[in-house]
Amino acid sequence: MNKKQKIDLDQLKKGGMVKLNEKDMFSVWVRTVCCNMDAKKLQKVADLAEKYGRGYVLFTTRQLPIIPFVHIDDVTTVKEELEKVHLMLDRCGARVRNTDVCYDANICSYAVTNPISLGEKIDQFWKNDPGGRKIKTSIAGCSKQCTSPRVLSDIGFVGGEKGYDVYLGGRLGLKPNIGSMVAESISEEECVSLLKNYVALIREEKWKGKRGADVVNALGVPAVKEILNKNLGEKHSEKAFLCDTRQDNKIEDGKIILRIRATCGEVTSDQLRKIADIAENYGKGFVHFVLRGGPEIPGVDKSKIEEIRKKLAEVNLEILDQGVDNLQTCFGAYCTNGIMDTQALLKKLEKIIKKLGINDLDIKISASGCPNSCGISHLSDIGFLGVIYPIVNKKTCTGCEVCVKACKVDAISIQNKLAVIDYNKCVWCMDCINACPFDAIEKGKKGYSVLVGGRGGYSPNDQRGGETKLGKVIKEFVSEDEALEIAEEILKNGKYKS
Amino acid sequence: MENIKVDQKIDLRGVSCPLNFVKTKLKLEEMQRGQVLEVILDDGEAIQNVPRSIKEEGHKILVVARIDQKYFRVVIERGEES
């Protein structure tokens, strides 16, 4: 039998495996429940990364672990091995995504609602979902919005004293958008009803391939509000699915959430085993996956911090209690869409930050290998996006239209059987270059765009303050060296406080 | 119509990503180097992704042509042993 036929076609169809930029190499996306994972499962992920990957795991902005560089022939084995500890692959593509949450209200002292409780109800609602549409949801238990629901989700729920405020239309990517408020202070049950209304709307044929942001833009906020707020009082009888790391009691006094630095979200198998071990022995037995990639261990006693610091140092890990917030990226250099090597950039920047002696954990910096911004570059004080200039080769272009379809910002048209790029519309991603079957769109100059002033949530207490906002581009097509110089300058004079 | 001798055909209308890619890839693996495969693909996600991935596998895309409103015809020459 042909070896390749062992590939689990059904699994590929459902997603959870995304191709990387090396031949036959995939990344395996492991689903988390309430964005947590217990020590035993983490050990398994660490072992699999070592045996079938390259010995490290990525803590990603989707709040789940990804094992990069698994060969296509091993993908089925990895999936089966994960199932042995009740782990599943995540969903991706035109599918409903995992609901991203912050912490159980019994763990986080800021939480005013319990995101886990709403998350369970939403997951229950999705249980029998037929798929076919890309729908992202995320929940934050307070206005700090650590999960950035207003930008990172089609439907984002933000907890307040009287219930959830709901935002529709958040997205990053090539056409970033901050969601518009469509409901205020509603209950968990009402949130599920609202979501149900949204699903009914987005499944209409005319919205095929569209996102919440497109719906808001086309219909306007008042009309969408009316549709989404119909019959919110409807009861949902389903028994809620329970998060296995749910906390029934308020966390004891003196216990904290221990944050660990993991630049670029990269954690080696040895490091991950150590983190799992610390979670088991000093915490609540599980690790929380956050947007910015630094692994978090809730329930650690303050008095044990120095002891843990020593244990972490054995595997070259440090506690995230100095410097700037965790430097996060997307797949960067490993991605099929990656234009720039963001891992290299951020590792150099980390050294510069240490040299400058900057100590402000509110400073958030992230980088994305392309303008899709999977590394949440738009939500950071300083953000970087890899960019590239496409040039049509008139001799080899056949006018086949593939690039016209691939372009998400409608910057390409076919004129006299040739592709013509409107550079005023182009956002410098690599979609047309990659999509062209004849390599007729060539790579021009490439570099970084530098953004400043982005913010994922409301932060009343820090100097930047204010609401969620998207970073603004201050420079385009700068080299890695220039990008580092600009970042250093911003860090020195505090100009990121836009 | 261009003058290319097609050795095999595969109709992937209605087959979603990445299954359409995998089926194309498996078909090409059954063929000899230099032989030509014709694939019918859906407009949209399929036509954006399949030619790109097949090209990355080391095969050569000879033709991409719209058939009608909904489908594309892609002609591929099987490349080196992959």
Interface residues (C-beta under 8 A of the other chain):
Chain A: N2 K4 Q5 I7 L9 L12 K13 K19 K23 G93 A94 G209 T398 C400 E401 V402 K405 A406 N434 A435 C436 P437 F438 D439
Chain B: S16 C17 P18 L19 V22 K25 L26 E29 D43 G44 E45 I47 Q48 N49 P51 R52 S53 K55 E56 E57 I61 V63 V64 A65 R66 V74 S82
